[in-house]
């Protein structure tokens, strides 16, 4: 079993698991990541937690289990982010911050040069 640690959470990838089982484990691990980040001090969450997870994952030996875990984790992340974007409060915040604009348009909207 390969282990990925972040905060108080340790994820174990059973290298003997098939792709489908590991895929489901990766999806569940995404919510462990969110929960760990929410429960941790803000510095840990925003201080590279996701980068440490990704670094651990890419350093795992390639296998169906590792690939399934990675695909499941990022599928669930993409689904969650897509859902969040369609939440009106989130969409309003993104627009208010100008995050929906390319950098040149963002500068124009803020009164700067293009």
GUVO-769573 format. One record per residue: x, y, z of N, C-alpha, C, O in turn; residue in three letters; residue number from 0. Coordinates in Angstrom, 1 decimal. Each point is the difference from the previous one (the first is absolute). Example, Ala and Ser with C-alpha at 12.3 -4.5 7.8 and 13.67 -1.06 7.14 Angstrom:
2
+--------+--------+--------+--------+--------+--------+--------+--------+--------+--------+--------+--------+------+-----+
!   n_c1 !   n_c2 !   n_c3 !  ca_c1 !  ca_c2 !  ca_c3 !   c_c1 !   c_c2 !   c_c3 !   o_c1 !   o_c2 !   o_c3 ! code ! pos !
+--------+--------+--------+--------+--------+--------+--------+--------+--------+--------+--------+--------+------+-----+
!   13.2 !   -5.7 !    7.8 !   -0.9 !    1.2 !    0.0 !    0.9 !    1.2 !    0.0 !    1.0 !    0.0 !    0.7 !  ALA !   0 !
!   -1.4 !    1.1 !   -1.4 !    0.9 !    1.1 !    0.0 !   -0.8 !    1.1 !    0.8 !    0.5 !    1.1 !    0.1 !  SER !   1 !
+--------+--------+--------+--------+--------+--------+--------+--------+--------+--------+--------+--------+------+-----+
This chain:
114
+--------+--------+--------+--------+--------+--------+--------+--------+--------+--------+--------+--------+------+-----+
!   n_c1 !   n_c2 !   n_c3 !  ca_c1 !  ca_c2 !  ca_c3 !   c_c1 !   c_c2 !   c_c3 !   o_c1 !   o_c2 !   o_c3 ! code ! pos !
+--------+--------+--------+--------+--------+--------+--------+--------+--------+--------+--------+--------+------+-----+
!    0.8 !   -1.2 !    0.0 !   -0.8 !    1.2 !    0.0 !    0.9 !    1.2 !    0.0 !    1.0 !    0.1 !    0.7 !  UNK !   0 !
!   -1.4 !    0.9 !   -1.5 !    0.7 !    1.2 !   -0.1 !   -0.7 !    1.0 !    0.9 !   -1.2 !    0.0 !    0.0 !  UNK !   1 !
!    1.9 !    0.9 !    0.7 !   -0.6 !    0.9 !    0.9 !    0.3 !    1.5 !   -0.5 !    1.1 !    0.3 !   -0.4 !  UNK !   2 !
!   -2.2 !    0.5 !    0.5 !    0.1 !    1.4 !   -0.3 !   -0.4 !    0.7 !    1.3 !   -1.1 !   -0.2 !    0.4 !  UNK !   3 !
!    2.0 !    1.1 !    0.1 !   -0.4 !    0.7 !    1.3 !   -0.2 !    1.5 !   -0.3 !    0.8 !    0.6 !   -0.8 !  UNK !   4 !
!   -1.8 !   -0.1 !    1.4 !   -0.1 !    1.5 !    0.1 !   -0.8 !    0.3 !    1.2 !   -1.1 !   -0.5 !    0.3 !  UNK !   5 !
!    1.7 !    1.4 !    0.5 !   -0.6 !    0.3 !    1.3 !   -0.1 !   -1.2 !    0.8 !    0.9 !   -0.8 !    0.1 !  UNK !   6 !
!   -2.1 !    0.6 !    0.5 !   -0.2 !   -1.2 !    0.8 !   -0.6 !   -1.2 !   -0.8 !   -0.3 !   -1.0 !    0.6 !  UNK !   7 !
!    0.2 !    1.2 !   -1.9 !   -0.7 !   -1.0 !   -0.8 !    1.1 !   -0.8 !   -0.7 !    0.9 !    0.6 !   -0.6 !  UNK !   8 !
!   -1.0 !   -1.9 !    0.6 !    0.8 !   -0.9 !   -0.8 !   -0.8 !   -0.8 !   -0.9 !   -0.9 !   -0.7 !    0.4 !  UNK !   9 !
!    1.1 !    0.8 !   -1.7 !   -0.7 !   -0.7 !   -1.0 !    0.8 !   -1.2 !   -0.4 !    1.3 !    0.1 !   -0.2 !  UNK !  10 !
!   -1.9 !   -1.2 !    0.2 !    0.7 !   -1.3 !   -0.4 !   -0.6 !   -0.4 !   -1.3 !   -1.2 !   -0.2 !   -0.2 !  UNK !  11 !
!    2.1 !   -0.1 !   -0.8 !   -0.4 !   -0.5 !   -1.3 !    0.4 !   -1.5 !    0.0 !    1.2 !   -0.3 !    0.0 !  UNK !  12 !
!   -2.2 !   -0.5 !   -0.1 !    0.3 !   -1.5 !    0.0 !    0.4 !   -0.3 !   -1.5 !   -0.8 !    0.0 !   -0.9 !  UNK !  13 !
!    2.1 !   -0.2 !    0.8 !    0.6 !   -0.3 !   -1.4 !   -0.7 !   -1.2 !   -0.6 !    0.2 !   -0.2 !   -1.2 !  UNK !  14 !
!   -0.8 !   -0.7 !    2.0 !   -0.6 !   -1.2 !   -0.6 !   -1.5 !    0.3 !   -0.4 !   -0.6 !   -0.8 !   -0.7 !  UNK !  15 !
!    0.1 !    2.0 !    1.0 !   -1.4 !    0.3 !   -0.4 !    0.0 !    0.2 !   -1.5 !    0.9 !    0.4 !   -0.6 !  UNK !  16 !
!   -2.1 !   -0.7 !    0.1 !   -0.2 !    0.3 !   -1.5 !   -0.3 !    1.5 !   -0.2 !   -0.2 !    0.7 !    1.0 !  UNK !  17 !
!    0.2 !   -0.3 !   -2.2 !   -0.2 !    1.4 !   -0.4 !   -1.3 !    0.5 !    0.6 !    0.0 !    1.1 !    0.6 !  UNK !  18 !
!   -1.1 !   -1.8 !   -0.7 !   -1.3 !    0.5 !    0.4 !    0.0 !    0.2 !    1.5 !   -0.6 !    1.0 !    0.5 !  UNK !  19 !
!    1.1 !   -1.9 !    0.3 !    0.1 !    0.2 !    1.5 !    0.8 !    1.2 !    0.3 !   -0.4 !    0.8 !    0.9 !  UNK !  20 !
!    1.6 !   -0.7 !   -1.5 !    0.9 !    1.1 !    0.3 !   -0.7 !    1.4 !   -0.5 !    0.2 !    1.0 !    0.7 !  UNK !  21 !
!   -0.9 !   -1.1 !   -1.8 !   -0.7 !    1.2 !   -0.5 !   -1.0 !    0.5 !    1.1 !    0.0 !    1.2 !    0.3 !  UNK !  22 !
!   -0.8 !   -2.1 !    0.3 !   -0.9 !    0.4 !    1.0 !    0.7 !    0.5 !    1.3 !   -0.5 !    0.9 !    0.6 !  UNK !  23 !
!    1.6 !   -1.5 !   -0.3 !    0.8 !    0.4 !    1.1 !    0.6 !    1.4 !   -0.2 !    0.0 !    0.9 !    0.9 !  UNK !  24 !
!    0.4 !   -0.6 !   -2.1 !    0.5 !    1.4 !   -0.4 !   -1.1 !    1.0 !    0.1 !    0.2 !    1.1 !    0.5 !  UNK !  25 !
!   -1.4 !   -1.4 !   -0.9 !   -1.2 !    0.9 !    0.1 !   -0.2 !    0.3 !    1.5 !   -0.2 !    1.1 !    0.4 !  UNK !  26 !
!    0.2 !   -2.1 !    0.4 !   -0.2 !    0.2 !    1.5 !    1.1 !    0.8 !    0.6 !   -0.2 !    0.8 !    0.9 !  UNK !  27 !
!    1.4 !   -1.0 !   -1.4 !    1.2 !    0.7 !    0.5 !   -0.1 !    1.5 !   -0.2 !    0.5 !    0.8 !    0.8 !  UNK !  28 !
!   -1.2 !   -0.4 !   -1.9 !   -0.1 !    1.4 !   -0.3 !   -0.8 !    0.6 !    1.2 !    0.4 !    1.1 !    0.4 !  UNK !  29 !
!   -1.4 !   -1.7 !    0.1 !   -0.8 !    0.5 !    1.1 !    0.8 !    0.0 !    1.3 !   -0.2 !    0.8 !    0.9 !  UNK !  30 !
!    1.1 !   -1.8 !   -0.8 !    0.9 !    0.0 !    1.2 !    0.9 !    1.2 !   -0.1 !    0.3 !    0.7 !    1.0 !  UNK !  31 !
!    0.2 !   -0.4 !   -2.2 !    0.8 !    1.2 !   -0.2 !   -0.7 !    1.3 !    0.4 !    0.5 !    0.8 !    0.7 !  UNK !  32 !
!   -1.8 !   -0.7 !   -1.2 !   -0.7 !    1.2 !    0.4 !   -0.3 !    0.1 !    1.5 !    0.2 !    1.1 !    0.6 !  UNK !  33 !
!   -0.5 !   -2.2 !    0.0 !   -0.3 !    0.0 !    1.4 !    1.3 !    0.3 !    0.8 !    0.0 !    0.8 !    1.0 !  UNK !  34 !
!    1.1 !   -1.4 !   -1.4 !    1.3 !    0.3 !    0.7 !    0.4 !    1.5 !   -0.1 !    0.4 !    0.6 !    1.0 !  UNK !  35 !
!   -0.6 !   -0.1 !   -2.2 !    0.3 !    1.4 !   -0.2 !   -0.9 !    0.9 !    0.8 !    0.4 !    1.0 !    0.6 !  UNK !  36 !
!   -1.7 !   -1.4 !   -0.5 !   -0.9 !    0.8 !    0.8 !    0.3 !    0.0 !    1.5 !   -0.1 !    1.0 !    0.7 !  UNK !  37 !
!    0.5 !   -2.2 !   -0.2 !    0.2 !   -0.2 !    1.4 !    1.4 !    0.5 !    0.4 !    0.2 !    0.3 !    1.2 !  UNK !  38 !
!    0.7 !   -0.2 !   -2.1 !    1.4 !    0.4 !    0.3 !    0.0 !    1.5 !    0.1 !   -0.9 !    0.7 !   -0.3 !  UNK !  39 !
!    2.0 !   -0.2 !    0.8 !    0.2 !    1.4 !    0.1 !    0.1 !    0.5 !   -1.4 !    0.5 !   -0.7 !   -0.9 !  UNK !  40 !
!   -0.9 !    1.9 !    0.6 !   -0.1 !    0.6 !   -1.3 !    1.4 !   -0.1 !   -0.7 !    0.1 !   -0.3 !   -1.2 !  UNK !  41 !
!    1.0 !    0.5 !    1.9 !    1.3 !   -0.1 !   -0.6 !    0.3 !   -1.3 !   -0.6 !    0.7 !    0.0 !   -1.1 !  UNK !  42 !
!   -1.1 !   -1.1 !    1.7 !    0.3 !   -1.3 !   -0.6 !   -0.8 !   -0.2 !   -1.3 !    0.5 !   -0.5 !   -0.9 !  UNK !  43 !
!   -1.8 !    0.9 !    1.0 !   -0.8 !   -0.2 !   -1.2 !    0.5 !    0.8 !   -1.2 !    0.0 !   -0.6 !   -1.1 !  UNK !  44 !
!    0.3 !    1.8 !    1.3 !    0.4 !    0.8 !   -1.1 !    1.5 !    0.0 !   -0.2 !    0.5 !    0.7 !   -0.9 !  UNK !  45 !
!    0.2 !   -1.4 !    1.7 !    1.5 !    0.0 !   -0.1 !    0.5 !   -1.2 !   -0.8 !    1.1 !   -0.5 !    0.3 !  UNK !  46 !
!   -1.8 !    0.0 !   -1.3 !    0.5 !   -1.0 !   -0.9 !   -0.5 !   -1.4 !    0.3 !    0.6 !   -1.0 !   -0.4 !  UNK !  47 !
!   -1.7 !    0.9 !    1.1 !   -0.5 !   -1.3 !    0.3 !   -0.3 !   -0.8 !   -1.3 !    0.4 !   -1.2 !   -0.1 !  UNK !  48 !
!   -1.1 !    1.8 !   -0.8 !   -0.3 !   -0.7 !   -1.3 !    1.3 !   -0.3 !   -0.7 !    0.1 !   -1.1 !   -0.6 !  UNK !  49 !
!    0.9 !    1.9 !    0.6 !    1.2 !   -0.2 !   -0.6 !    0.7 !   -1.2 !    0.6 !    0.6 !   -0.8 !   -0.7 !  UNK !  50 !
!   -0.6 !    0.6 !    2.0 !    0.6 !   -1.1 !    0.6 !   -0.7 !   -1.3 !   -0.3 !    0.6 !   -1.0 !   -0.2 !  UNK !  51 !
!   -1.9 !    1.0 !    0.0 !   -0.8 !   -1.2 !   -0.4 !    0.4 !   -0.3 !   -1.4 !    0.3 !   -1.2 !   -0.3 !  UNK !  52 !
!   -0.3 !    2.1 !   -0.6 !    0.4 !   -0.3 !   -1.4 !    1.4 !   -0.5 !   -0.1 !    0.2 !   -1.0 !   -0.7 !  UNK !  53 !
!    0.7 !    1.6 !    1.4 !    1.4 !   -0.4 !    0.0 !    0.1 !   -1.5 !    0.5 !    0.7 !   -0.8 !   -0.6 !  UNK !  54 !
!   -1.4 !    0.5 !    1.6 !    0.0 !   -1.4 !    0.5 !   -0.6 !   -0.9 !   -1.0 !    0.5 !   -1.1 !   -0.2 !  UNK !  55 !
!   -1.6 !    1.5 !   -0.5 !   -0.6 !   -0.9 !   -1.0 !    0.9 !   -0.2 !   -1.2 !    0.1 !   -1.2 !   -0.4 !  UNK !  56 !
!    0.5 !    2.2 !   -0.1 !    0.8 !   -0.2 !   -1.2 !    1.3 !   -0.8 !    0.3 !    0.6 !   -0.5 !   -0.9 !  UNK !  57 !
!   -0.2 !    0.5 !    2.2 !    1.2 !   -0.8 !    0.3 !   -0.4 !   -1.5 !    0.4 !    1.0 !   -0.7 !    0.3 !  UNK !  58 !
!   -2.2 !    0.4 !   -0.4 !   -0.4 !   -1.4 !    0.2 !    0.4 !   -0.9 !   -1.2 !   -0.1 !    0.5 !   -1.1 !  UNK !  59 !
!    0.4 !   -1.7 !    1.3 !    0.3 !   -0.9 !   -1.1 !   -1.3 !   -0.1 !   -0.9 !   -1.1 !   -0.2 !    0.6 !  UNK !  60 !
!    1.3 !    0.2 !   -1.9 !   -1.2 !   -0.1 !   -0.9 !   -0.7 !   -1.4 !    0.2 !    0.7 !   -1.0 !   -0.1 !  UNK !  61 !
!   -2.0 !    1.1 !    0.2 !   -0.8 !   -1.2 !    0.1 !   -1.4 !    0.3 !   -0.3 !   -0.4 !    1.2 !   -0.1 !  UNK !  62 !
!   -0.4 !   -2.2 !   -0.2 !   -1.5 !    0.3 !   -0.2 !   -0.6 !    0.7 !    1.2 !   -0.8 !    0.9 !   -0.1 !  UNK !  63 !
!    1.3 !   -1.3 !    1.3 !   -0.6 !    0.5 !    1.2 !    0.4 !    1.5 !    0.2 !   -0.8 !    0.9 !    0.3 !  UNK !  64 !
!    2.0 !   -0.5 !   -0.6 !    0.5 !    1.4 !    0.1 !   -0.8 !    0.8 !   -1.1 !   -0.4 !    1.1 !    0.3 !  UNK !  65 !
!    0.4 !   -1.6 !   -1.5 !   -0.7 !    0.7 !   -1.0 !   -1.5 !    0.2 !    0.3 !   -0.6 !    1.1 !   -0.2 !  UNK !  66 !
!   -0.1 !   -2.1 !    0.7 !   -1.4 !    0.1 !    0.4 !   -0.2 !    1.0 !    1.1 !   -0.9 !    0.8 !    0.0 !  UNK !  67 !
!    1.8 !   -0.8 !    1.0 !   -0.1 !    0.9 !    1.1 !    0.2 !    1.5 !   -0.5 !   -0.8 !    0.8 !    0.4 !  UNK !  68 !
!    1.7 !   -0.6 !   -1.2 !    0.3 !    1.4 !   -0.5 !   -1.2 !    0.4 !   -0.9 !   -0.5 !    1.2 !    0.2 !  UNK !  69 !
!    0.0 !   -2.0 !   -1.1 !   -1.1 !    0.4 !   -0.8 !   -1.3 !    0.3 !    0.9 !   -0.7 !    0.9 !   -0.3 !  UNK !  70 !
!    0.5 !   -1.8 !    1.3 !   -1.2 !    0.2 !    0.8 !    0.1 !    1.3 !    0.8 !   -0.9 !    0.7 !    0.2 !  UNK !  71 !
!    2.1 !   -0.4 !    0.4 !    0.2 !    1.2 !    0.8 !   -0.2 !    1.2 !   -0.9 !   -0.8 !    0.9 !    0.5 !  UNK !  72 !
!    1.3 !   -0.8 !   -1.7 !   -0.1 !    1.2 !   -0.8 !   -1.4 !    0.1 !   -0.7 !   -0.4 !    1.1 !   -0.2 !  UNK !  73 !
!   -0.2 !   -2.3 !    0.0 !   -1.4 !    0.1 !   -0.5 !   -0.9 !    0.6 !    1.0 !   -0.8 !    0.9 !   -0.3 !  UNK !  74 !
!    1.0 !   -1.3 !    1.5 !   -0.9 !    0.6 !    1.1 !    0.3 !    1.4 !    0.2 !   -0.9 !    0.8 !    0.3 !  UNK !  75 !
!    2.2 !   -0.4 !   -0.4 !    0.4 !    1.4 !    0.2 !   -0.7 !    0.8 !   -1.2 !   -0.6 !    1.1 !    0.3 !  UNK !  76 !
!    0.7 !   -1.5 !   -1.5 !   -0.6 !    0.7 !   -1.1 !   -1.5 !    0.1 !    0.1 !   -0.6 !    1.1 !   -0.2 !  UNK !  77 !
!    0.0 !   -2.2 !    0.6 !   -1.5 !    0.1 !    0.2 !   -0.4 !    1.0 !    1.1 !   -0.9 !    0.7 !   -0.2 !  UNK !  78 !
!    1.6 !   -0.7 !    1.3 !   -0.3 !    0.9 !    1.1 !    0.3 !    1.4 !   -0.4 !   -0.8 !    0.9 !    0.3 !  UNK !  79 !
!    1.9 !   -0.6 !   -1.0 !    0.3 !    1.3 !   -0.4 !   -1.1 !    0.5 !   -1.1 !   -0.4 !    1.2 !    0.1 !  UNK !  80 !
!    0.0 !   -2.1 !   -1.0 !   -1.0 !    0.4 !   -0.9 !   -1.3 !    0.4 !    0.7 !   -0.6 !    0.9 !   -0.3 !  UNK !  81 !
!    0.2 !   -1.8 !    1.3 !   -1.2 !    0.3 !    0.7 !    0.1 !    1.3 !    0.8 !   -1.0 !    0.8 !    0.1 !  UNK !  82 !
!    2.2 !   -0.5 !    0.5 !    0.2 !    1.2 !    0.7 !   -0.1 !    1.2 !   -0.9 !   -0.6 !    1.1 !    0.4 !  UNK !  83 !
!    1.1 !   -1.2 !   -1.6 !   -0.1 !    1.1 !   -0.9 !   -1.4 !    0.4 !   -0.4 !   -0.3 !    1.2 !   -0.2 !  UNK !  84 !
!   -0.6 !   -2.2 !    0.2 !   -1.4 !    0.3 !   -0.4 !   -0.8 !    0.4 !    1.2 !   -1.2 !    0.3 !   -0.1 !  UNK !  85 !
!    1.8 !   -0.2 !    1.3 !   -0.7 !    0.6 !    1.1 !    0.0 !    1.5 !   -0.1 !    1.1 !    0.5 !   -0.2 !  UNK !  86 !
!   -2.2 !    0.1 !    0.3 !   -0.1 !    1.5 !   -0.3 !    1.0 !    0.8 !    0.9 !    0.6 !    0.9 !   -0.5 !  UNK !  87 !
!   -0.5 !   -1.3 !    1.8 !    0.9 !    0.8 !    0.9 !    1.4 !   -0.1 !   -0.5 !    0.8 !    0.9 !    0.0 !  UNK !  88 !
!   -0.4 !   -2.1 !   -0.4 !    1.4 !   -0.2 !   -0.5 !    0.2 !    0.7 !   -1.3 !    1.0 !    0.7 !   -0.2 !  UNK !  89 !
!   -2.0 !   -0.8 !   -0.7 !    0.1 !    0.7 !   -1.3 !    0.1 !    1.5 !    0.2 !    0.9 !    0.7 !   -0.6 !  UNK !  90 !
!   -1.6 !   -0.1 !    1.5 !    0.0 !    1.4 !    0.3 !    1.4 !    0.4 !    0.6 !    0.6 !    1.0 !   -0.4 !  UNK !  91 !
!    0.0 !   -1.8 !    1.3 !    1.3 !    0.2 !    0.5 !    1.0 !    0.0 !   -1.1 !    0.9 !    0.9 !    0.0 !  UNK !  92 !
!   -0.9 !   -1.9 !   -0.9 !    0.9 !   -0.1 !   -1.1 !    0.0 !    1.3 !   -0.8 !    1.0 !    0.5 !   -0.4 !  UNK !  93 !
!   -2.2 !   -0.1 !    0.0 !   -0.2 !    1.2 !   -0.8 !    0.5 !    1.2 !    0.7 !    0.6 !    0.9 !   -0.6 !  UNK !  94 !
!   -1.0 !   -0.7 !    1.9 !    0.4 !    1.1 !    0.8 !    1.6 !    0.1 !    0.1 !    0.5 !    1.1 !   -0.1 !  UNK !  95 !
!    0.1 !   -2.2 !    0.1 !    1.5 !    0.0 !    0.1 !    0.6 !    0.1 !   -1.4 !    1.3 !    0.2 !   -0.1 !  UNK !  96 !
!   -2.1 !   -0.3 !   -0.9 !    0.6 !    0.1 !   -1.4 !    0.7 !   -1.3 !   -0.4 !    0.8 !    0.0 !   -0.9 !  UNK !  97 !
!   -1.1 !   -1.1 !    1.6 !    0.7 !   -1.2 !   -0.3 !   -0.5 !   -0.7 !   -1.2 !    0.6 !   -1.0 !   -0.5 !  UNK !  98 !
!   -1.7 !    1.4 !   -0.1 !   -0.5 !   -0.5 !   -1.2 !    0.5 !    0.6 !   -1.2 !   -0.4 !   -0.4 !   -1.2 !  UNK !  99 !
!    1.2 !    1.4 !    1.3 !    0.6 !    0.8 !   -1.1 !    1.4 !   -0.4 !   -0.3 !    0.8 !   -0.3 !    1.0 !  UNK ! 100 !
!   -0.4 !    0.3 !   -2.3 !    1.5 !   -0.1 !   -0.2 !    0.7 !    1.2 !    0.5 !   -0.6 !    1.0 !    0.3 !  UNK ! 101 !
!    1.9 !   -1.2 !    0.0 !    0.8 !    1.1 !    0.7 !   -0.2 !    1.4 !   -0.7 !   -0.1 !    1.0 !    0.7 !  UNK ! 102 !
!    0.2 !   -1.0 !   -2.0 !   -0.1 !    1.3 !   -0.7 !   -1.4 !    0.7 !    0.3 !    0.0 !    1.2 !    0.3 !  UNK ! 103 !
!   -1.1 !   -2.0 !   -0.4 !   -1.3 !    0.6 !    0.3 !   -0.1 !    0.3 !    1.5 !   -0.7 !    1.0 !    0.4 !  UNK ! 104 !
!    1.3 !   -1.7 !    0.4 !   -0.1 !    0.2 !    1.5 !    0.7 !    1.4 !    0.3 !   -0.6 !    0.8 !    0.8 !  UNK ! 105 !
!    1.7 !   -0.5 !   -1.4 !    0.7 !    1.3 !    0.2 !   -0.9 !    1.1 !   -0.5 !   -0.1 !    1.1 !    0.6 !  UNK ! 106 !
!   -0.6 !   -1.3 !   -1.8 !   -0.9 !    1.1 !   -0.5 !   -1.1 !    0.2 !    0.9 !   -0.4 !    1.1 !    0.3 !  UNK ! 107 !
!   -0.2 !   -2.2 !    0.3 !   -1.1 !    0.2 !    0.9 !    0.3 !    0.7 !    1.3 !   -0.8 !    0.6 !    0.6 !  UNK ! 108 !
!    2.1 !   -0.7 !   -0.3 !    0.5 !    0.6 !    1.2 !    0.6 !    1.4 !   -0.3 !    0.5 !    0.7 !    0.9 !  UNK ! 109 !
!   -0.7 !   -0.2 !   -2.1 !    0.5 !    1.3 !   -0.4 !    1.4 !    0.1 !   -0.4 !    0.6 !    1.1 !   -0.1 !  UNK ! 110 !
!    0.0 !   -2.2 !   -0.2 !    1.5 !    0.0 !   -0.4 !    0.0 !   -0.1 !   -1.5 !   -1.0 !   -0.1 !   -0.7 !  UNK ! 111 !
!    2.3 !    0.0 !    0.2 !    0.2 !   -0.2 !   -1.5 !   -0.2 !   -1.4 !   -0.4 !    0.1 !   -0.9 !    0.8 !  UNK ! 112 !
!   -0.5 !    0.7 !   -2.0 !   -0.2 !   -1.3 !   -0.6 !    1.3 !   -0.7 !   -0.3 !    0.0 !   -1.1 !   -0.5 !  UNK ! 113 !
+--------+--------+--------+--------+--------+--------+--------+--------+--------+--------+--------+--------+------+-----+
